[in-house]
Amino acid sequence: MTADDERHMHHALRLARAAGHRGEVPVGAVAVYGGEVIAAAGNAMELRRDATRHAEMIVLRRAVRHLSGWRLTGVTLYCTLEPCPMCAGAMVQARIDRLVYGARDPKKGADGSVYDVLRNPRNNHSIDVVEGVRAADCGLLLTSFFRELRR
């Protein structure tokens, strides 16, 4: 973990909080290429009425447009939550170099919590994964959101 990891995860947390204020599950994601943020988003499933509008998927799409190609070699993706199978599969397909995430997802996580999409040895591409960056902050944001939702 680096100081840049902390800084970019802080950015992702701000996006997650904003998503939560909009009534979305508070997840944020940031894509970095060459040291610069090229895409950033929070969840937008409720707003867009689309199950594929996870923060990570939005960011991957924007990064593809920014780099003018589907291969995202050289990209590091920061996300506040361990990716689900859909997002993890898209990351492998897009060939990102690195994923840094905060909290684990015991219900849908695809980095070993439930599924093992990211580090599956059969993948045609290997992603360097760093987990647990600002995990307590990321986890608290999610548990607080769902606690309020249940009230």
Backbone bond lengths (Angstrom), bond angles and torsions (degrees), N, CA, C in turn:
res aa  C-N    CA-C-N  psi(-1)  N-CA   C-N-CA  omega(-1)  CA-C   N-CA-C  phi
1 M - - - 1.452 - - 1.527 109.18 -
2 T 1.334 115.00 140.84 1.461 120.79 -177.60 1.533 110.72 -121.06
3 A 1.316 115.88 171.64 1.468 120.63 174.65 1.525 110.25 -62.57
4 D 1.334 117.10 -35.31 1.466 120.17 176.60 1.524 110.75 -63.62
5 D 1.334 117.13 -37.99 1.471 120.22 177.72 1.524 110.09 -59.27
6 E 1.321 116.32 -45.37 1.475 120.98 178.58 1.524 110.65 -60.53
7 R 1.313 116.66 -45.69 1.469 121.62 -176.99 1.527 111.49 -64.54
8 H 1.316 116.27 -45.49 1.464 119.09 -178.81 1.526 111.41 -71.11
9 M 1.326 117.74 -32.70 1.465 119.63 176.37 1.529 109.84 -68.79
10 H 1.312 117.38 -35.11 1.470 120.50 175.07 1.532 109.76 -59.42
11 H 1.325 116.60 -42.54 1.470 122.00 176.86 1.536 109.88 -61.03
12 A 1.327 116.93 -46.19 1.467 121.07 179.17 1.533 111.01 -61.62
13 L 1.320 116.81 -37.79 1.469 120.42 177.37 1.528 111.55 -64.04
14 R 1.324 117.38 -40.06 1.475 119.95 176.51 1.531 110.57 -60.52
15 L 1.322 115.97 -42.03 1.466 120.25 178.53 1.532 111.01 -66.00
16 A 1.320 116.57 -38.29 1.468 121.13 178.36 1.526 110.33 -63.79
17 R 1.328 116.84 -44.62 1.472 120.18 178.62 1.527 110.49 -60.17
18 A 1.315 116.67 -43.67 1.468 120.87 178.86 1.528 110.60 -61.45
19 A 1.324 116.80 -41.36 1.471 120.34 177.56 1.531 110.20 -61.74
20 G 1.320 116.92 -43.32 1.463 120.69 178.45 1.517 112.18 -60.76
21 H 1.325 117.29 -39.03 1.466 121.20 178.13 1.529 111.32 -65.32
22 R 1.326 116.96 -25.19 1.469 121.60 177.65 1.530 111.95 -86.64
23 G 1.342 117.05 -0.13 1.456 120.38 -179.36 1.515 114.14 90.93
24 E 1.323 116.41 6.79 1.466 121.31 176.61 1.523 109.03 -87.95
25 V 1.325 117.57 156.73 1.457 120.04 169.24 1.526 106.02 -60.18
26 P 1.344 117.76 127.20 1.463 120.43 -171.61 1.526 114.63 -75.55
27 V 1.320 114.17 85.92 1.461 122.03 175.90 1.524 106.98 -126.93
28 G 1.322 115.71 135.20 1.457 121.16 177.77 1.512 110.18 -127.93
29 A 1.330 115.79 153.69 1.467 120.81 -179.50 1.528 109.70 -144.72
30 V 1.332 114.58 149.34 1.463 122.41 -179.71 1.526 107.76 -139.45
31 A 1.340 116.86 135.23 1.469 121.86 174.41 1.522 108.51 -108.44
32 V 1.330 115.52 133.78 1.460 122.14 -178.31 1.528 108.76 -124.06
33 Y 1.331 115.78 134.01 1.458 122.23 178.35 1.529 107.56 -138.42
34 G 1.307 116.32 126.53 1.455 120.30 -179.78 1.526 112.94 60.95
35 G 1.314 116.01 31.10 1.465 120.70 179.30 1.514 114.86 82.96
36 E 1.323 117.91 -3.39 1.460 121.97 -178.43 1.522 111.61 -112.94
37 V 1.324 116.07 142.78 1.463 121.02 174.22 1.525 107.46 -71.74
38 I 1.331 115.93 122.99 1.470 120.11 179.25 1.524 112.19 -108.85
39 A 1.344 117.17 -13.89 1.460 120.78 178.77 1.520 108.42 -161.75
40 A 1.337 115.42 145.72 1.453 120.88 179.03 1.522 108.68 -154.69
41 A 1.338 116.76 144.40 1.464 120.01 -179.65 1.522 110.64 -166.61
42 G 1.309 114.21 161.39 1.456 122.30 168.59 1.516 108.37 -111.77
43 N 1.315 116.48 169.32 1.461 120.35 177.85 1.526 110.66 -54.68
44 A 1.340 116.59 146.68 1.468 121.74 179.16 1.524 111.16 -143.05
45 M 1.323 117.24 30.30 1.469 120.55 -178.29 1.532 111.70 -66.09
46 E 1.309 116.70 -44.24 1.465 120.29 -178.45 1.522 110.60 -69.03
47 L 1.314 116.01 -46.07 1.458 121.58 -179.07 1.523 111.52 -59.86
48 R 1.320 117.15 -46.56 1.470 122.20 -176.42 1.530 113.45 -92.33
49 R 1.340 116.12 -6.42 1.476 121.10 -178.46 1.529 110.68 53.00
50 D 1.345 113.25 48.42 1.459 120.47 -173.65 1.528 108.68 -144.26
51 A 1.316 117.09 117.58 1.466 122.63 -177.08 1.521 113.09 -65.82
52 T 1.332 118.14 -14.60 1.465 119.87 179.64 1.530 112.52 -92.36
53 R 1.306 118.33 3.58 1.465 121.45 -177.52 1.524 111.79 -89.50
54 H 1.337 115.66 46.13 1.458 120.90 170.48 1.521 107.43 -70.82
55 A 1.326 116.46 151.46 1.468 120.78 -179.18 1.526 111.16 -52.79
56 E 1.329 116.65 -42.55 1.463 120.53 -177.76 1.526 112.01 -64.09
57 M 1.328 116.64 -40.94 1.465 120.50 -179.24 1.532 110.75 -67.17
58 I 1.327 116.30 -40.65 1.463 120.17 177.59 1.525 109.64 -61.13
59 V 1.329 116.30 -45.60 1.456 121.28 -178.41 1.529 111.13 -65.59
60 L 1.311 117.37 -41.21 1.469 119.62 177.48 1.528 110.59 -60.80
61 R 1.338 117.09 -43.71 1.470 120.21 179.12 1.533 111.03 -62.33
62 R 1.310 116.02 -42.78 1.471 119.28 -179.65 1.522 111.21 -67.97
63 A 1.318 117.06 -37.28 1.472 120.57 178.53 1.533 110.43 -64.90
64 V 1.316 116.36 -39.33 1.470 121.14 177.41 1.530 109.92 -60.41
65 R 1.327 116.29 -45.12 1.474 119.48 178.16 1.528 110.71 -63.35
66 H 1.334 116.64 -42.55 1.461 120.76 -178.45 1.537 111.70 -62.82
67 L 1.330 116.06 -41.70 1.462 120.89 -176.94 1.525 113.09 -92.22
68 S 1.322 117.02 -3.06 1.469 123.35 177.29 1.521 113.04 58.22
69 G 1.317 116.00 41.18 1.456 119.77 176.42 1.517 110.59 -177.91
70 W 1.316 115.76 154.80 1.466 119.57 -175.33 1.521 113.71 -78.70
71 R 1.311 118.20 -18.77 1.473 120.60 177.94 1.524 108.95 -81.37
72 L 1.319 115.70 116.68 1.457 120.89 -176.96 1.524 111.83 -103.21
73 T 1.319 115.54 39.42 1.461 121.16 176.36 1.529 108.68 -59.02
74 G 1.319 116.14 134.57 1.458 121.06 -178.88 1.519 113.83 93.16
75 V 1.327 117.07 -5.28 1.465 121.25 -178.51 1.524 110.39 -91.85
76 T 1.329 114.99 136.97 1.468 121.73 167.98 1.515 106.99 -109.41
77 L 1.326 116.24 129.67 1.450 121.62 178.01 1.522 108.65 -107.53
78 Y 1.319 115.73 129.11 1.463 122.99 176.84 1.517 107.80 -107.71
79 C 1.324 116.87 132.84 1.458 120.91 179.66 1.521 109.42 -142.86
80 T 1.306 116.28 143.70 1.459 120.76 -177.39 1.522 113.00 -75.03
81 L 1.325 117.66 -17.01 1.466 122.08 -177.15 1.521 110.58 -133.29
82 E 1.320 115.91 142.63 1.464 121.35 173.56 1.525 108.52 -50.51
83 P 1.317 118.14 130.26 1.464 120.04 -175.76 1.522 113.48 -66.78
84 C 1.326 113.66 151.71 1.472 121.57 173.98 1.533 108.08 -78.84
85 P 1.334 118.34 173.60 1.474 120.27 -179.74 1.536 113.97 -59.77
86 M 1.335 117.63 -36.84 1.462 120.44 179.34 1.528 110.59 -62.65
87 C 1.332 115.79 -50.19 1.466 120.51 -177.56 1.526 111.19 -68.23
88 A 1.319 116.67 -41.57 1.471 119.98 178.88 1.524 110.75 -62.79
89 G 1.326 117.06 -42.00 1.457 120.64 177.78 1.519 111.82 -62.14
90 A 1.330 116.32 -40.99 1.466 120.23 178.17 1.530 110.80 -64.75
91 M 1.327 117.35 -37.02 1.472 120.74 178.45 1.523 111.23 -64.52
92 V 1.333 116.01 -41.99 1.466 120.22 177.99 1.529 109.39 -65.13
93 Q 1.327 117.19 -45.81 1.461 120.91 -179.37 1.531 111.53 -62.50
94 A 1.337 117.12 -37.25 1.460 121.58 -178.61 1.526 112.27 -79.21
95 R 1.319 116.29 -11.64 1.466 122.62 177.02 1.528 113.54 63.55
96 I 1.347 115.82 41.30 1.461 117.31 174.18 1.521 108.53 -62.87
97 D 1.315 116.92 153.60 1.468 121.06 -179.65 1.521 111.86 -79.21
98 R 1.324 115.49 -39.14 1.458 118.93 -166.68 1.520 110.56 -147.98
99 L 1.330 115.49 143.93 1.462 122.69 173.65 1.514 108.32 -126.80
100 V 1.324 116.48 131.55 1.460 122.76 175.39 1.527 106.02 -123.01
101 Y 1.332 116.83 122.12 1.468 117.96 178.81 1.518 111.20 -132.39
102 G 1.331 113.87 163.64 1.461 121.64 -176.46 1.518 112.81 -90.43
103 A 1.330 116.00 -91.15 1.466 122.18 -173.51 1.525 111.99 -84.78
104 R 1.304 115.06 147.28 1.464 121.28 171.74 1.524 109.57 -75.69
105 D 1.327 116.52 154.51 1.461 122.07 178.21 1.523 108.84 -117.15
106 P 1.337 117.36 99.93 1.466 120.51 -175.86 1.526 114.12 -71.47
107 K 1.334 118.19 -6.13 1.470 120.45 -179.30 1.524 113.39 -103.48
108 K 1.339 117.13 -33.27 1.466 120.03 -176.05 1.518 113.96 -138.50
109 G 1.321 118.54 7.55 1.458 121.28 -173.97 1.511 113.83 -61.96
110 A 1.355 115.28 135.31 1.463 120.88 -176.33 1.525 112.56 -111.09
111 D 1.344 117.08 21.81 1.463 121.24 172.93 1.528 109.45 -116.14
112 G 1.307 115.07 36.63 1.453 119.94 175.78 1.513 115.00 107.65
113 S 1.327 119.25 -16.86 1.467 119.89 179.09 1.520 111.23 -64.65
114 V 1.318 116.58 -46.36 1.470 122.01 177.18 1.530 109.65 -126.59
115 Y 1.306 115.88 -49.29 1.463 123.25 179.99 1.523 108.62 -114.92
116 D 1.340 116.48 163.57 1.459 120.28 178.00 1.522 109.42 -126.43
117 V 1.308 115.46 67.82 1.465 121.20 -178.26 1.524 110.77 -82.11
118 L 1.325 117.01 -46.16 1.461 120.73 -172.08 1.518 114.33 -66.77
119 R 1.331 116.72 -38.33 1.475 119.12 -174.43 1.528 112.52 -110.13
120 N 1.311 115.97 20.47 1.459 119.87 179.67 1.531 108.85 -66.61
121 P 1.332 117.58 124.59 1.470 119.98 -176.80 1.529 113.55 -64.53
122 R 1.316 118.73 -15.17 1.465 121.32 178.81 1.525 112.70 -81.98
123 N 1.324 117.84 -10.89 1.469 120.25 178.94 1.522 109.93 -60.23
124 N 1.317 115.46 148.91 1.463 120.35 176.98 1.524 111.78 -83.70
125 H 1.320 116.30 -1.10 1.464 121.60 -178.61 1.526 108.80 -144.94
126 S 1.306 116.67 140.49 1.459 122.36 179.92 1.524 110.01 -109.39
127 I 1.328 115.95 131.45 1.462 122.33 179.79 1.522 108.28 -109.07
128 D 1.310 116.39 131.98 1.457 121.42 173.16 1.532 107.03 -75.64
129 V 1.329 117.58 119.74 1.464 121.96 -175.80 1.526 110.12 -113.75
130 V 1.333 114.89 131.32 1.462 122.49 174.05 1.524 106.06 -120.38
131 E 1.307 116.49 120.07 1.463 119.61 -178.35 1.520 110.89 -111.23
132 G 1.322 115.28 158.32 1.451 121.15 171.62 1.516 116.63 86.62
133 V 1.333 118.93 11.31 1.463 120.41 178.13 1.530 108.33 -74.64
134 R 1.332 115.08 117.13 1.470 122.74 -176.35 1.519 111.23 56.54
135 A 1.324 116.03 36.36 1.466 122.13 -176.78 1.521 112.47 -57.61
136 A 1.325 117.87 -42.16 1.465 120.29 -178.69 1.524 110.99 -62.28
137 D 1.339 117.38 -44.15 1.466 120.86 178.95 1.525 111.19 -64.25
138 C 1.318 115.78 -43.91 1.465 120.70 -179.30 1.534 110.54 -64.70
139 G 1.315 116.58 -44.54 1.463 120.98 -179.78 1.512 112.26 -65.19
140 L 1.331 117.10 -42.83 1.461 121.32 179.80 1.524 111.08 -62.53
141 L 1.308 117.40 -39.93 1.457 121.28 177.65 1.525 110.82 -58.35
142 L 1.314 116.30 -44.57 1.467 120.76 -179.97 1.527 111.95 -69.49
143 T 1.324 118.23 -47.13 1.472 119.66 -178.51 1.523 110.92 -64.28
144 S 1.318 117.84 -37.72 1.470 120.75 177.65 1.523 110.87 -64.67
145 F 1.312 116.91 -42.22 1.461 121.51 179.08 1.521 110.51 -59.59
146 F 1.331 117.16 -49.62 1.466 119.84 -177.18 1.527 111.75 -71.47
147 R 1.316 118.69 -30.72 1.462 121.45 175.42 1.534 109.31 -62.58
148 E 1.335 116.09 -45.20 1.479 120.44 178.47 1.526 110.61 -64.91
149 L 1.285 117.16 -39.43 1.458 121.98 -178.33 1.528 111.11 -62.61
150 R 1.322 116.62 -36.18 1.473 121.08 -178.55 1.524 112.91 -76.03
151 R 1.329 117.88 -16.91 1.474 120.25 -179.01 1.484 113.18 -68.82
